[in-house]
Amino acid sequence: MILAVPCYENHDLTAQMIESLADTVSGDFCLVIVDNASPTPYTPDDYRVPFRLRVLTNRRNEGNWWPLAQVAQAEPAGAVVALAHNDLIYYEPGWDVRVEDAFRRDPKLGLVGFAGSWAIDERGQRTLGTTMSNLRGERGHVSAEGAGVRITDMQSSVAVDGLFMAFAREALDVLTLTPTMPPAHWYDYIWGAEVIQGGWRQATMGVDVDHVGWSTEVLQAGALDAEWRRWARENDVRPGSNVMDAIWEHGKRDWIMRFRGTFWPCSLKA
């Protein structure tokens, strides 16, 4: 498995994440830190880990979804390519092998997340009470993905949260992977729908993890305000005074325009 983790500053939190990986991964594993032009650069020499680690440095902040395309393009068919937030802490030994085994057992499995839902309502939102995860909820704020049903197995879903998304390399061919997508949320909803519409299966796996929440590189308003405003100018989005809200609404509008009536509302259960 190759795991891409986009980072902007937040070195202490990233170090906690890497330490938890060192304690839990057991397979053929590679971590790629995607440094989104941090003022204090990330370097591989900062870490001593029992797996392969490299740093990919961007000249500007590319948000938390484009790094998947940057890392995946060099990976061969049959590979498992994952994207995760740098505020995810891993507790389950061998979780990486468990994820890879799921893809090996099911050749039509395209996407596995660690928090997901089996229903999307008429508003395009994950239906209340249908979210599944094994998040501990011990390390600060846990948002909507932490509410719902606790699972330890793997169950089919129609939406997974972007905190962790693992893909079969071949399934990436059906995703929208262009730099014009909003560099914040809704990419996970869109990708999940594209995976299913592309003929792949999507599932949520109850892996023992925790999500600090609201700590990733796209959610530090002071540090990234200039980057968001640049993105808004390039994509003809009028941010007003709150750039995050503008990007959020842009992503939501994309989700609504592309999938209302064709993908959602939907449910895997009666």
C-alpha positions in Angstrom: 0.0 0.0 0.0 1.1 3.5 -0.7 -0.5 6.2 1.5 -0.5 9.9 0.5 -0.9 12.4 3.4 -1.0 16.1 2.4 0.5 18.4 5.1 0.9 22.1 5.6 2.9 22.9 8.8 1.3 21.1 11.7 4.5 19.1 12.2 3.7 17.9 15.7 0.4 16.4 14.7 1.9 14.8 11.6 4.6 13.3 13.8 1.9 11.7 16.0 0.3 10.3 13.0 3.6 8.9 11.7 4.4 7.4 15.1 1.0 5.6 15.2 1.8 4.2 11.7 5.1 2.9 12.9 3.4 1.1 15.7 0.7 -0.5 13.5 1.6 -1.2 9.8 3.0 -4.6 9.0 2.9 -5.1 5.3 4.6 -3.6 2.2 3.9 0.0 3.1 5.0 3.3 1.8 4.1 6.7 3.2 4.3 9.8 1.1 4.2 13.1 2.9 2.9 15.7 0.4 4.3 19.0 1.7 2.0 21.7 0.5 4.6 24.5 0.5 5.0 24.6 4.3 7.1 27.6 5.6 9.0 25.0 7.6 9.6 22.2 5.1 9.1 18.5 5.7 12.2 16.3 5.2 12.5 12.5 5.3 15.3 12.8 7.8 12.9 14.1 10.4 11.6 10.5 10.9 12.9 7.1 11.7 10.3 4.5 10.7 10.2 0.8 9.8 8.6 1.5 6.4 9.4 3.4 3.2 8.9 7.2 3.6 9.4 9.9 1.1 8.4 13.6 0.9 6.9 15.2 -2.2 7.2 19.0 -2.0 4.7 21.2 -3.8 5.6 24.8 -4.8 2.2 26.0 -3.6 -0.6 24.6 -1.4 -2.6 22.0 -3.5 -5.2 21.2 -0.8 -6.0 17.8 0.5 -7.2 15.9 -2.6 -4.9 16.6 -5.5 -2.0 14.8 -3.8 -3.9 11.5 -4.5 -3.4 12.1 -8.3 0.2 13.2 -7.7 1.1 10.0 -6.0 -1.2 7.5 -7.9 0.0 8.3 -11.4 3.2 6.3 -10.9 1.6 3.3 -9.3 1.0 0.1 -11.3 -2.2 -1.9 -11.7 -3.0 -4.0 -8.7 -1.7 -1.4 -6.2 -3.7 0.0 -3.3 -3.4 3.8 -3.2 -4.7 5.6 -0.2 -5.3 9.3 0.8 -5.7 10.3 4.5 -5.7 13.3 6.7 -2.6 14.1 8.8 -4.8 14.2 11.9 -5.8 10.5 11.8 -4.2 8.3 14.5 -4.0 4.6 14.0 -4.3 2.0 16.8 -5.1 -1.3 15.1 -2.0 -3.5 14.4 -1.9 -4.8 10.8 -4.7 -2.5 9.5 -2.8 -2.0 6.3 -2.8 -5.8 5.6 -6.4 -6.0 6.4 -7.3 -3.3 3.9 -5.1 -4.9 1.2 -6.6 -8.3 1.8 -10.1 -6.8 1.3 -9.1 -5.7 -2.2 -7.5 -9.0 -3.0 -10.6 -10.9 -2.0 -13.0 -8.7 -4.0 -11.7 -7.7 -7.5 -14.7 -5.3 -7.9 -13.9 -3.4 -4.6 -12.9 0.0 -5.7 -12.9 2.1 -2.5 -12.6 1.4 1.3 -13.0 4.1 3.9 -12.8 4.1 7.7 -16.0 6.1 8.2 -19.0 5.9 5.8 -22.7 5.8 5.4 -25.1 3.4 3.8 -27.6 6.2 2.8 -27.6 9.6 1.3 -30.8 11.6 1.8 -32.8 13.9 -0.6 -30.5 16.8 0.4 -27.4 15.0 -0.7 -26.2 14.6 2.9 -25.3 11.4 4.7 -28.6 10.3 6.3 -28.6 10.8 10.0 -27.9 7.6 11.9 -26.5 5.7 8.9 -22.8 6.5 9.5 -20.6 3.5 10.3 -17.1 3.6 11.9 -14.8 2.4 14.7 -13.5 5.9 15.6 -12.6 6.2 19.2 -13.6 9.8 19.6 -10.9 10.4 22.3 -8.7 13.0 20.7 -10.7 16.1 20.4 -13.5 17.1 18.0 -15.1 14.3 16.0 -17.6 15.7 13.5 -20.5 14.0 11.6 -18.4 10.9 10.6 -18.2 9.9 14.3 -22.0 9.7 14.8 -23.9 6.6 14.0 -23.2 2.8 14.2 -20.0 1.4 15.5 -18.7 -1.5 13.4 -15.6 -3.7 13.4 -16.3 -5.6 10.2 -16.6 -4.2 6.6 -20.0 -3.2 5.2 -21.1 -1.8 1.9 -21.6 2.0 1.8 -22.6 4.8 -0.6 -20.4 7.5 0.9 -17.1 7.5 2.9 -15.4 10.3 4.7 -12.3 11.8 3.3 -10.4 11.2 6.5 -9.2 7.9 4.9 -9.9 6.6 1.4 -8.1 3.6 -0.1 -8.6 2.8 -3.8 -7.8 0.0 -6.1 -5.4 1.6 -8.6 -7.7 0.7 -11.5 -10.7 2.4 -9.9 -8.9 5.7 -9.9 -9.5 5.9 -13.7 -13.2 6.8 -13.0 -12.4 9.7 -10.7 -12.5 13.4 -11.4 -8.8 14.2 -10.7 -8.2 17.7 -12.0 -6.8 20.8 -10.3 -10.1 22.6 -10.8 -11.8 20.7 -8.0 -12.2 22.6 -4.7 -9.3 21.9 -2.5 -11.5 21.4 0.5 -14.5 19.1 1.2 -17.1 17.3 -1.0 -14.4 15.5 -3.1 -15.0 12.5 -1.0 -18.7 12.5 -1.8 -18.0 13.0 -5.5 -15.4 10.3 -5.6 -17.6 7.8 -3.8 -20.4 8.3 -6.3 -18.0 8.1 -9.2 -16.6 4.8 -8.0 -20.1 3.2 -7.7 -21.3 4.7 -11.0 -18.1 3.3 -12.6 -19.1 -0.2 -11.7 -17.0 -0.6 -8.5 -18.0 -1.5 -5.0 -17.5 0.8 -2.1 -17.2 -0.2 1.6 -16.6 1.1 5.1 -14.2 -0.9 7.3 -14.4 -0.6 11.1 -10.6 0.0 11.7 -9.6 1.1 15.2 -8.5 4.7 14.6 -9.2 8.2 15.9 -9.7 11.5 14.2 -8.5 14.7 15.8 -10.7 16.6 13.4 -10.6 20.1 12.0 -6.8 20.1 12.1 -5.8 19.4 8.5 -3.9 21.7 6.2 -7.0 23.1 4.5 -8.5 24.2 7.8 -6.0 26.8 9.1 -7.6 30.0 7.9 -4.9 32.4 8.8 -2.1 30.4 7.2 -3.9 29.6 4.0 -6.2 32.5 3.3 -4.0 33.8 0.5 -3.9 30.3 -1.1 -7.7 30.0 -0.9 -8.1 33.4 -2.5 -5.8 32.5 -5.3 -7.8 29.4 -5.9 -11.0 31.4 -5.9 -9.6 33.9 -8.4 -8.4 31.1 -10.7 -11.8 29.4 -10.6 -14.0 32.5 -10.8 -15.4 31.9 -7.3 -16.4 35.0 -5.3 -15.2 34.4 -1.8 -16.5 37.5 -0.1 -15.1 37.7 3.5 -15.1 33.9 4.3 -13.1 31.9 1.8 -13.7 28.6 3.4 -17.5 29.0 3.1 -17.1 30.0 -0.6 -15.0 26.8 -1.3 -17.4 24.7 0.7 -20.4 26.0 -1.2 -18.6 25.6 -4.6 -17.9 21.9 -3.8 -21.5 21.4 -2.6 -22.8 23.0 -5.7 -20.7 20.7 -7.9 -22.0 17.7 -5.9 -25.6 18.9 -6.3 -25.4 19.7 -10.0 -23.8 16.5 -11.0 -25.6 13.9 -8.8 -29.1 15.1 -7.8 -31.6 12.7 -9.1 -29.0 10.4 -10.7 -27.2 9.1 -7.6 -29.0 10.5 -4.5 -31.2 10.0 -2.7 -30.0 6.4 -2.3 -29.9 3.7 0.4 -28.6 0.2 0.7 -31.2 -0.7 3.2 -35.0 -0.5 3.2 
